[in-house]
Amino acid sequence: MDVLDAKALKIFMAVARIGSIRGAAEHMGLAPSVVSRQIADTEREIGLALFERTARGTVLTDAGELVLEHGKRVLEDNGLLAEQLDQIRGVQQTRIRIRCGEGFMADLVEHGLSSFSRAHSYVRYIVELGSTEDVVDAIANSDADIGIAYTPLTDPRIRALAIARQPLCVIAPIGHALASRTGLKLADCLTSPCAMLGKGNGVTQIVARVAADAGMALAPLLETHSIEVLRRFVASGLGVTFLPRTAVSGEIDRGVMQAVDLEDPLLREASAHLMVRAHRRLPLSVEKLGQHLAQEMQSFKA
């Protein structure tokens, strides 16, 4: 078969990402019949089905998975080539997409991007928040160049540029009874009213695992996707939450709340990860920024 042209590849990847022909057509501003016909033409040219059609949309076949990986490499190579050509032309402007957990945002901006921007004024950034699962998927699917997340599950699609241990703590109001305990474990905290991050977050995943090993179920008084809501929950005296110390360092410094180490081995070994897509040739700007963040962000310093 001939190499897929840019139009065919773009439409295929939109359907693969969104999961339906109608959704991809709406996203691209095309008629569904145009998208459907292009997919059919591509499948006929390849000689294999790329999608399984279901009542809920489309699911990639094994052949579709291979074409998707090819498409990601093509897009990444095109981006790399465009940056290199711009350098030859003397055009210094590039865009880096970053996806990170909310708890890393202040560190990213204050210690990472601020100093990098002074030395590389031509770089522009698109920064989006997401859960641990969101960050991993964004990197794996080439929706972001750099990801920062807390305790992601092992994923062969991801390569770590830096990993730093950040033990999980119980975050409590000043004077809370748990703060005076020694040898504190997660099970000791679950009888207190608590707030938790929603599903898909690395903190919640690891807390749920340790709780299950102790034969206990999580029953948070409040569930949210916002760390700011967790901070306010604790500051208001409503109960405790679970976060790495760095996520509430400002509040600790101001004496608004306190962090108490937990002795559960899995929680003590929790870590922050700076990630890129595995097997990707990084554009020079992304490579430089990744190295800079690993060196300058407080989250990755020993």
GILIN-V646463 format. One line per field, one symbol per residue. ss: DSSP state (H for helix, E for strand, - for the rest). phi: phi as a letter, one per 20 degrees, with the letter a starting at -180 (. if undefined). burial: I if it has 16 or more other ideal C-beta (glycine too) atoms within 10 Angstrom, else O. A space follows every 50 residues. Layout:
BEGIN
ss = ???
phi = ???
burial = ???
END
This chain:
BEGIN
ss = -----HHHHHHHHHHHHH--HHHHHHHH---HHHHHHHHHHHHHHH---- EEEE--EEEE-HHHHHHHHHHHHHHHHHHHHHHHHHHHH----EEEEEEE -HHHHHHHHHHHHHHHHHH---EEEEEEE--HHHHHHHHH-----EEEEE -------EEEEEEEE--EEEEEE---HHHH-----HHHH----EEEE--- -HHHHHHHHHHHH--------EEE--HHHHHHHHH----EEEEEHHHHHH HHH---EEEEE---HHHH--EEEEEEE------HHHHHHHHHHHHH-HHH --
phi = .ffffffffffgfffffenbfffffffemdfgffffffffffffffnbfe cdecfepccfegfffffffffffffffffffffffffffnedbbcceccb fgfefffgffddffffffecfeedcddceafgfgffffffemebecccbd lffgbfedceebccfcgededcfgnfgffefdmfcggfefeegbdcfffn effffffffffffemcdecffccbddffffgfgffenfrdbcbfgffcff fffemebcddfdefgfffefbecdccffmdefggfffffgffffedfffd ef
burial = OOOIOOOIIIIIIIIIOIOIIOIIIOOOOIOOOOIIOIIOOIIOOIOOOI IOOOOOIIOIOOOIOOIIOOIIOIOIOOIIOOIOOOOOOOOOOIOIIIII IIIIIOIIOOIIIOOIOOOIOOIOIOIOIIIIIIIIIIIIOIIIIIIIII IIOOOOIIOOIIOIOIIIIIIIIOOIOIIOOOOIIIOOIIOOOIIIIOOI IIIIIIIOOIIOOOOOOIOIOOOIIOIOOIIOIIIOOOIIIIIIIIIIOO IIOOOOIIIIOIOIOOIOOIIIIIIIIOOIOIIOIIOIIIOIIIOIIOII OO
END
